[in-house]
Amino acid sequence: MTEHQHQQSHSHSHPHSPAAEEEFWDARYGQSDRIWSGRPNAVLVREAADLAPGRALDLGCGEGADVVWLARQGWQVTGTDISGVALGRAAEHVAEAGVADRVDLRQHDLGVSFPAGEFDLVSACFLHTPGEMPRELILRRAAAAVAPGGTLLVAGHAGPPSWDPDTHRGFPFPTPEEVLEQLELPDGKWEVLVCAEHEQTMTAPDGSPGTRPDNALKVRRLH
């Protein structure tokens, strides 16, 4: 259920319920055979490339590009999404990549249920939705799922794309500092490794070059 950085097209808000949210994302994925680029998120590649592989959790895995990349790096990956359509595509991509033995795909509305267990990496890349979603609660649960010595990576949009500055008007784009504050991490138990905004180079719908401000928060649980 992520809005990955490669393509963006939020729709109008709609009332939130687990069934309505699932229906929205199934319909969104059903619009075409592939709605994302198939490439892993650049922020994940940048921030996770130097981590020792272990158990990873990808929240809002969509069509599975990040899951496949992590599995190829040697991670044992749990990928979750609200959309059964997305998970079906992710399963196909995982199988095509030959990493099915290292991937477990599960359907979750993260505002209602959350995967059990502890993970050495929890990734929440572009966990946005045009509907209502308790994002702060979900990210706190994500932090709680990080094993001692493990890493939490949260990436999100910091504003609209350059080619459509009026899009997503009124949509909340928290700064990485605000996300860190919302996590309510206990003092002395976490180390902040990255807390920054950056400009992402993208391609506009008409094919012209564009940019979008994104941010990243990377924290490590000490004990």
BELFENCOR-V196425 format. One record per residue. N is the residue number from 1. RES is the residue in one small letter. SS is DSSP state (@ for helix, = for strand, . for the rest). BURIAL is # if it has 9 or more other ideal C-beta (glycine too) atoms within 8 Angstrom, else .. Layout:
n=N res=RES ss=SS burial=BURIAL
n=N res=RES ss=SS burial=BURIAL
This chain:
n=1 res=m ss=. burial=#
n=2 res=t ss=. burial=#
n=3 res=e ss=. burial=#
n=4 res=h ss=. burial=#
n=5 res=q ss=. burial=#
n=6 res=h ss=. burial=.
n=7 res=q ss=. burial=.
n=8 res=q ss=. burial=.
n=9 res=s ss=. burial=.
n=10 res=h ss=. burial=#
n=11 res=s ss=. burial=.
n=12 res=h ss=. burial=.
n=13 res=s ss=. burial=.
n=14 res=h ss=. burial=#
n=15 res=p ss=. burial=.
n=16 res=h ss=. burial=#
n=17 res=s ss=. burial=.
n=18 res=p ss=@ burial=#
n=19 res=a ss=@ burial=.
n=20 res=a ss=@ burial=#
n=21 res=e ss=@ burial=#
n=22 res=e ss=@ burial=#
n=23 res=e ss=@ burial=.
n=24 res=f ss=@ burial=#
n=25 res=w ss=@ burial=#
n=26 res=d ss=@ burial=#
n=27 res=a ss=@ burial=.
n=28 res=r ss=@ burial=#
n=29 res=y ss=@ burial=#
n=30 res=g ss=. burial=.
n=31 res=q ss=. burial=.
n=32 res=s ss=. burial=.
n=33 res=d ss=. burial=.
n=34 res=r ss=. burial=.
n=35 res=i ss=. burial=.
n=36 res=w ss=. burial=#
n=37 res=s ss=. burial=.
n=38 res=g ss=. burial=.
n=39 res=r ss=. burial=.
n=40 res=p ss=. burial=#
n=41 res=n ss=. burial=#
n=42 res=a ss=@ burial=.
n=43 res=v ss=@ burial=#
n=44 res=l ss=@ burial=#
n=45 res=v ss=@ burial=#
n=46 res=r ss=@ burial=.
n=47 res=e ss=@ burial=#
n=48 res=a ss=@ burial=#
n=49 res=a ss=. burial=.
n=50 res=d ss=. burial=.
n=51 res=l ss=. burial=.
n=52 res=a ss=. burial=.
n=53 res=p ss=. burial=#
n=54 res=g ss=. burial=#
n=55 res=r ss== burial=#
n=56 res=a ss== burial=#
n=57 res=l ss== burial=#
n=58 res=d ss== burial=#
n=59 res=l ss== burial=#
n=60 res=g ss=. burial=#
n=61 res=c ss=. burial=#
n=62 res=g ss=. burial=#
n=63 res=e ss=. burial=#
n=64 res=g ss=. burial=#
n=65 res=a ss=@ burial=#
n=66 res=d ss=@ burial=#
n=67 res=v ss=@ burial=#
n=68 res=v ss=@ burial=#
n=69 res=w ss=@ burial=#
n=70 res=l ss=@ burial=#
n=71 res=a ss=@ burial=#
n=72 res=r ss=@ burial=.
n=73 res=q ss=. burial=#
n=74 res=g ss=. burial=.
n=75 res=w ss=. burial=#
n=76 res=q ss== burial=#
n=77 res=v ss== burial=#
n=78 res=t ss== burial=#
n=79 res=g ss== burial=#
n=80 res=t ss== burial=#
n=81 res=d ss== burial=#
n=82 res=i ss=. burial=#
n=83 res=s ss=. burial=#
n=84 res=g ss=@ burial=.
n=85 res=v ss=@ burial=#
n=86 res=a ss=@ burial=#
n=87 res=l ss=@ burial=#
n=88 res=g ss=@ burial=.
n=89 res=r ss=@ burial=#
n=90 res=a ss=@ burial=#
n=91 res=a ss=@ burial=#
n=92 res=e ss=@ burial=.
n=93 res=h ss=@ burial=#
n=94 res=v ss=@ burial=#
n=95 res=a ss=@ burial=.
n=96 res=e ss=@ burial=.
n=97 res=a ss=@ burial=#
n=98 res=g ss=. burial=.
n=99 res=v ss=. burial=#
n=100 res=a ss=@ burial=.
n=101 res=d ss=@ burial=.
n=102 res=r ss=@ burial=#
n=103 res=v ss== burial=#
n=104 res=d ss== burial=.
n=105 res=l ss== burial=#
n=106 res=r ss== burial=#
n=107 res=q ss== burial=#
n=108 res=h ss=. burial=#
n=109 res=d ss=. burial=#
n=110 res=l ss=. burial=#
n=111 res=g ss=. burial=#
n=112 res=v ss=. burial=.
n=113 res=s ss=. burial=.
n=114 res=f ss=. burial=.
n=115 res=p ss=. burial=#
n=116 res=a ss=. burial=.
n=117 res=g ss=. burial=.
n=118 res=e ss=. burial=.
n=119 res=f ss== burial=#
n=120 res=d ss== burial=#
n=121 res=l ss== burial=#
n=122 res=v ss== burial=#
n=123 res=s ss== burial=#
n=124 res=a ss== burial=#
n=125 res=c ss== burial=#
n=126 res=f ss=. burial=#
n=127 res=l ss=. burial=#
n=128 res=h ss=. burial=#
n=129 res=t ss=. burial=#
n=130 res=p ss=. burial=#
n=131 res=g ss=. burial=#
n=132 res=e ss=. burial=.
n=133 res=m ss=. burial=#
n=134 res=p ss=. burial=.
n=135 res=r ss=@ burial=.
n=136 res=e ss=@ burial=.
n=137 res=l ss=@ burial=.
n=138 res=i ss=@ burial=#
n=139 res=l ss=@ burial=#
n=140 res=r ss=@ burial=#
n=141 res=r ss=@ burial=#
n=142 res=a ss=@ burial=#
n=143 res=a ss=@ burial=#
n=144 res=a ss=@ burial=.
n=145 res=a ss=. burial=#
n=146 res=v ss== burial=#
n=147 res=a ss== burial=#
n=148 res=p ss== burial=.
n=149 res=g ss== burial=.
n=150 res=g ss== burial=#
n=151 res=t ss== burial=#
n=152 res=l ss== burial=#
n=153 res=l ss== burial=#
n=154 res=v ss== burial=#
n=155 res=a ss== burial=#
n=156 res=g ss== burial=#
n=157 res=h ss== burial=#
n=158 res=a ss== burial=#
n=159 res=g ss== burial=.
n=160 res=p ss== burial=#
n=161 res=p ss== burial=#
n=162 res=s ss=. burial=.
n=163 res=w ss=. burial=.
n=164 res=d ss=. burial=.
n=165 res=p ss=. burial=.
n=166 res=d ss=. burial=.
n=167 res=t ss=. burial=.
n=168 res=h ss=. burial=.
n=169 res=r ss=. burial=.
n=170 res=g ss=. burial=.
n=171 res=f ss=. burial=.
n=172 res=p ss=. burial=.
n=173 res=f ss=. burial=#
n=174 res=p ss=. burial=.
n=175 res=t ss=. burial=#
n=176 res=p ss=@ burial=#
n=177 res=e ss=@ burial=.
n=178 res=e ss=@ burial=.
n=179 res=v ss=@ burial=#
n=180 res=l ss=@ burial=#
n=181 res=e ss=@ burial=.
n=182 res=q ss=@ burial=#
n=183 res=l ss=@ burial=#
n=184 res=e ss=. burial=.
n=185 res=l ss=. burial=#
n=186 res=p ss=. burial=.
n=187 res=d ss=. burial=.
n=188 res=g ss=. burial=.
n=189 res=k ss=. burial=.
n=190 res=w ss== burial=#
n=191 res=e ss== burial=.
n=192 res=v ss== burial=#
n=193 res=l ss== burial=.
n=194 res=v ss== burial=#
n=195 res=c ss== burial=#
n=196 res=a ss== burial=.
n=197 res=e ss== burial=.
n=198 res=h ss== burial=.
n=199 res=e ss== burial=.
n=200 res=q ss== burial=#
n=201 res=t ss== burial=.
n=202 res=m ss== burial=#
n=203 res=t ss== burial=.
n=204 res=a ss=. burial=#
n=205 res=p ss=. burial=.
n=206 res=d ss=. burial=.
n=207 res=g ss=. burial=.
n=208 res=s ss=. burial=.
n=209 res=p ss== burial=.
n=210 res=g ss== burial=#
n=211 res=t ss== burial=#
n=212 res=r ss== burial=#
n=213 res=p ss== burial=#
n=214 res=d ss== burial=#
n=215 res=n ss== burial=#
n=216 res=a ss== burial=#
n=217 res=l ss== burial=#
n=218 res=k ss== burial=#
n=219 res=v ss== burial=#
n=220 res=r ss== burial=#
n=221 res=r ss== burial=#
n=222 res=l ss=. burial=#
n=223 res=h ss=. burial=.
